[in-house]
Amino acid sequence: MKAKPGSATSASTTSPPRIASRGFAGTSPTTPDWYFDDFQVTDSVTTMGRTVTEADLATFVGLAGFFEEIFINRPYATAKPPFMRHVVPGQLTLVLAEGLYVLTGRMHHGRAFLGLTDLSIAAPVACGDTIRAQITVESVRRTKRSGHGIVVTRHRVLNQDSAEVMAYTTTRMIEARL
């Protein structure tokens, strides 16, 4: 099995992995950049957690135009069944989960977002909840033109109680090292 960039089992006969030093929030200057060649079927990563805030909700609603009363009126949202909490749009949960994945360094050489399928929302996310994502590689294949590959990943978004709140599959084109 091929060693991952930056792992203790990386062969010294190969070039060292390129190190990201972009200074993204939540990343270490030693987060290795991942190329297509580094992805293998069944590889999995769990992101750090992130607490969803009222500021996240307000910013997203303003940017996306989701001016539904359940999102912009906290007393209304917390008094109305079925949630009785200040829930956030499912799209915000998706965007935050994708951002957490980017912070792992695995998307720094992404070249095209080709699709999102099989999206399901199992439970609401509310302000104050903390989410993280578990991402597993389902398939990899080289493109017809050299220099890139296609990676299909399954994403499970979990809350602070480890309950799955969302799941989806993405397909991306990733730059190859070779």
GIJORA-V190365 format. One record per helix or strand. SS is the DSSP state (helix for helix, strand for strand). FROM is the first residue (numbers start at 0). TO is the last residue. If there is no record, write none. Layout:
[[SS	FROM	TO] [SS	FROM	TO]]
This chain:
[[strand	18	18] [strand	31	31] [helix	35	37] [strand	43	45] [strand	49	50] [helix	53	63] [helix	68	71] [helix	73	78] [strand	86	86] [helix	89	101] [strand	109	120] [strand	125	125] [strand	129	141] [strand	147	157] [strand	163	174]]
